[in-house]
Amino acid sequence: VAAALLAAGAQLRVASAQRRIVVLLSDCRSTEPGDVYGAARSLDELVILAPEGDDEDAAALAGAVGARFATVAGPTSVPAALAAVLAR
């Protein structure tokens, strides 16, 4: 997760967009070493969408770094969840 967030941040640093949002679809359970919290804090904006029923790590990360967070039941619920968190 840390490596993915760092890569996203590196790509967005060179973007000319006014708003730089990283959308992470994950349970946020780290499988590789790395500072996930530090990587998440380095981003301008982070939105986390986690699977319903497997969202404890994602909720903890979102709470610790100030990311917006929602759960999704499956692929068809992603658009509505994303719209909801981006509207906040």
C-alpha distance (Angstrom), angle and dihedral (degrees) to the residues before:
residue distance angle dihedral
V1 . . .
A2 3.80 . .
A3 3.79 93.0 .
A4 3.81 91.6 49.2
L5 3.80 92.0 50.3
L6 3.79 91.9 47.5
A7 3.81 90.9 49.6
A8 3.80 91.1 49.4
G9 3.78 90.9 49.5
A10 3.81 91.9 49.9
Q11 3.79 91.3 51.3
L12 3.79 93.1 47.9
R13 3.81 94.5 48.0
V14 3.80 89.4 70.5
A15 3.81 94.4 43.0
S16 3.77 118.5 107.7
A17 3.80 94.2 -145.7
Q18 3.80 117.0 123.0
R19 3.79 91.4 -136.4
R20 3.80 120.1 45.3
I21 3.80 111.1 -164.9
V22 3.79 126.2 175.0
V23 3.80 114.8 -156.6
L24 3.79 112.3 -159.0
L25 3.80 117.7 -167.1
S26 3.78 101.5 -167.2
D27 3.78 148.2 108.6
C28 3.85 83.0 -122.5
R29 3.78 92.4 -132.0
S30 3.79 105.7 148.6
T31 3.78 116.6 -131.4
E32 3.81 95.8 173.2
P33 3.79 130.4 47.8
G34 3.77 118.1 -95.6
D35 3.77 143.5 109.3
V36 3.81 100.9 -85.0
Y37 3.80 93.4 172.8
G38 3.80 93.1 50.0
A39 3.79 92.0 46.9
A40 3.80 91.1 49.3
R41 3.80 92.4 48.5
S42 3.81 90.5 53.4
L43 3.81 91.7 64.7
D44 3.80 125.0 92.2
E45 3.80 92.9 -136.4
L46 3.78 131.2 0.9
V47 3.79 127.2 -168.9
I48 3.80 117.8 -173.3
L49 3.79 123.4 -161.1
A50 3.80 112.3 -172.4
P51 3.79 132.5 -179.1
E52 3.78 115.4 -94.7
G53 3.78 110.8 -104.4
D54 3.81 93.4 20.6
D55 3.77 101.4 62.3
E56 3.82 107.1 105.0
D57 3.81 96.2 105.4
A58 3.80 91.7 43.0
A59 3.81 92.2 50.4
A60 3.81 90.6 48.9
L61 3.80 92.3 50.3
A62 3.80 92.7 46.7
G63 3.79 91.8 49.3
A64 3.78 93.8 47.7
V65 3.80 96.6 49.2
G66 3.81 101.9 31.4
A67 3.79 96.0 -110.5
R68 3.77 122.5 153.9
F69 3.80 112.4 -111.6
A70 3.80 140.7 -166.2
T71 3.77 137.5 161.3
V72 3.78 126.1 -126.9
A73 3.79 130.0 -154.1
G74 3.79 93.3 -152.5
P75 3.80 143.7 -40.9
T76 3.79 94.7 -58.5
S77 3.81 92.1 57.7
V78 3.81 94.3 54.0
P79 3.84 97.6 86.6
A80 3.81 94.0 52.8
A81 3.82 93.0 44.2
L82 3.79 91.4 48.8
A83 3.79 92.2 48.4
A84 3.80 90.3 50.1
V85 3.80 96.2 51.3
L86 3.79 93.6 43.4
A87 3.81 90.4 52.0
R88 3.83 91.7 59.2
